[in-house]
Amino acid sequence: MDVTIVDHVEFYVTDAEETARPLVEAYGFRRLGESGPGLPGQRTILLGQGGIRLLVTAATDPAHPVAAHVERHGDGVARIALRVADAAEAYEEALSRGATSVAEPRSWGPDVVTADVSGPGALAHRFVERRGEEFLPGAIEPLPAGAPSDVDMLEILDHTALCVAGGALDETVRFYTEVFGFKEIFEERVEVGDQAMDSKVVQSASGEVTFTIVSPDPARKPGQLDDFLRANGGAGVQHLALSTRDIAGAVAALGARGVRFLRTPGSYYDAIERRLGEVSLSVAALRAGNILVDRDHWGEMFQIFTESTVERRTFFFELIERHGALTFGSNNIRALYEAKERARAAAETRV
């Protein structure tokens, strides 16, 4: 199957305007379009920055399926759209390999064809075939191009993190490898105190679509991933990683606009030079921004994670800058887990 890139990501939310506002005002996304009469019963806003396209959708009719989805799972990612050369062919191929139909192939004007299949939990995948520039003719009405944002530092979707139930990791990996033709490229186990999680990474043949799949160890003490699964009503997208060429500048700019990032203990930075030697960003800059760093055989990567702002605390963003690195920061997976545990403990203390 010729999956090339992530075409767009769609959020289902309680209030489209309320969700879109901080993405525009704090993250620097621009409003590119909004739903027209071709999408009855819903309010959808198209946002863009670099090569990233986000749809934010809320039900305006309580009988609309989006309303039921949000009622069960809360605000979060409901659909990840994958670009293909032939949407109808990809859809039929996916069904023949075990996927379940969500929406049959549909043409939107002469230049766009879509078709949807189910993914893990409540997540759906949409195949998108494009031969023109218009996003979804007859459904999303383009807006006049506005002034460029002064925060325009996010480029593409680097990877998507999926959280699945304990014991479902291998099954989910098989789904992506058998249905979509992805390859497993990485695996990791992290143990923190009495808790443990396992992760595997699958990637499209193009190398441009990547899913990091994480799962709690059911034999160990329940932790943050179990909290996610309970609050989300099952498996789903835990975070989206957005790439940038200047993570220190992006953290400073987004932080000044109100984005809150997870904090990292000073001891992490005290050990960087001992652990990795000299790195291409100064330790002082990393410490000032709470930015994580790791290295693999191919180069370095710098990462940071935002605090969750959705009501159920089930979704957050990651910013990532790669200097040749191809993997996902083995040491930083532990750092993220520990940071989320500190935030979880603080929230329990406040209750």
Secondary structure, DSSP 8 states (H G I E B T S, - for coil): ----SEEEEEEE-S-HHHHHHHHHHTT--EEEEEE-TTSTTEEEEEEEETTEEEEEEEESSTTSHHHHHHHHH-SEEEEEEEE-S-HHHHHHHHHHTT--EEEEEEEETTTEEEEEEE-STT-EEEEEEESSS-SSTTTEEE-------S------EEEEEEE--TT-HHHHHHHHHHHS--EEEEEEEEEETTEEEEEEEEE-TTS--EEEEEEE-TTS---HHHHHHHHHTSSEEEEEEEE-S-HHHHHHHHHHTT--B----HHHHHTHHHHH-S-SS-HHHHHHHT-EEEE-SS-EEEEEEB---STTS--EEEEEEEEB--S--HHHHHHHHHHHHHHHHHHHHH-
